[in-house]
Amino acid sequence: MQTEEVASRIFYAVDKNFSGYLDWKEFLEVMVTMRAKTLHEKIDLFIKVADLNGNGKLSRDEIYSLCKICLSKFIKNTPDGYLDELCFSFTNIIFDTLGYDFADATQEIPLEAIRDAVFAVSN
């Protein structure tokens, strides 16, 4: 299920004309994206997967959804609501760490801020 969700997100991030099919240019973009090897390429892939509406920013819902995809792989057979609470907490931490107001539902984190934070930690 998680692999299908990630693949679907990549497909819709690349299907720029929303045709439901990939033309040759879009197909080549997927191939380049999928072979991400460097940290920069992996971050770009993460961004394509996470940014559902393609606006260049991540909303609370987009970050929460990504947390849920990632954490559900490791957290199984837990009490109802545990995974949701954990995803909510991680989303809140990401907003706070990057200096954005989690309480403001309209706040979105620009992808450059996320990219800069990842590079700052990795260096």
N, C-alpha and C positions, 0 to 999 in steps of 0.2 A: 504494500500500500504506500509506504513512504517513497519508494523508488518511483512508483507511478505518479505520485504527486509532484515530485521534483521534475520528472521528465515532462509532465504536463505543463508545469510552470515555465520550463525552458522553452518548450514549443510555443506557448502563447507569448512569451517575451520576444521571440524571433519572428513570429507570424505577424509582421508589421501591418499587412493589409487585412488582417482578420478573416482570411478566406477559409481557414480550416485546413489549408494545404500549404506546403512549403514550395516556393519557387526555387530555382537553382541558386540564386543569390542568398536566400534565407537558409537553404540547406547548407551551403558552404559556411555561413556564419555559425550555424549549430556545430558543425564539425570543428571549427576553430575554437569555439567556446568549450566544447567537451574535452579537448585535449589540454586543458589548463594545467600548467606545470609550475609556473612561478607563482609567488605569493600574489603579485599584482593580478595575474590571470585568474587565480582562484577567487580573489575578492570580486573581480568583475563577474564571475560566474555566480557567486553568492548574491550579488546585487540583482542580476537578471532573475534569479529564482525568488528573491524576497520582494522585489518591487512589482507587485501585482498590477498596479495601474499604470506603470511606466512613467510616473511623473518625476522621477529622480530623487524622491524622498521616501522614507519609511514611516508609516503611521503606526500607531499602537497596535492596530489589528494585524498589520503586516508582520511586525516583529513578533507579536504573540503567536501568530500562525506558524512562523518559522521555528520559534521555540518549541511549539507543540510537535512539529514534525521531527525535530532533532531529539527531544527528550523522550518521546513515546517509544523510541527504539530501545531505550535503556530502562524505562520505568513501566513495569507491567504488574498486574495483579495488586494494585494499591487501592486504598479506600476511595470511594466516589469523591470527585472534586480535588483529589491530591495533585494530579497532573495539572489541572487547570490553575490551581493556586500557585504551583511552582512556576508555570509559564507566566502568570500574572506578575509574580515577584521578579523573575528575570527581566521581563519587559520593563518594569519599573526601574530596576537597577541600570539597565542600558540607557534609559532616558536620563536618569539622575547623573550617571557617570559622564555623559556627554553634555550635560548642562541644559537639558530640555525639560519642560514642564509636563510630566506624565499626567497630572490632573487635568490639563487642558486638552480636551479630546481633539482639538483642531491642530495641535502641535504635530509636526512631522520633522524627522531628522534628515537633513540633506545627506545624500550618499557620500559626498566628499568628507563630511564630518566622521562618518563611520570608517571610511577608507583611511583617513588621517589617524584615527584612534588605533586602528589595527596596525598600521605601520609604526606608530609611536611605541606600542607594546612590543612589537617584533624586533625593534632595533636595540 
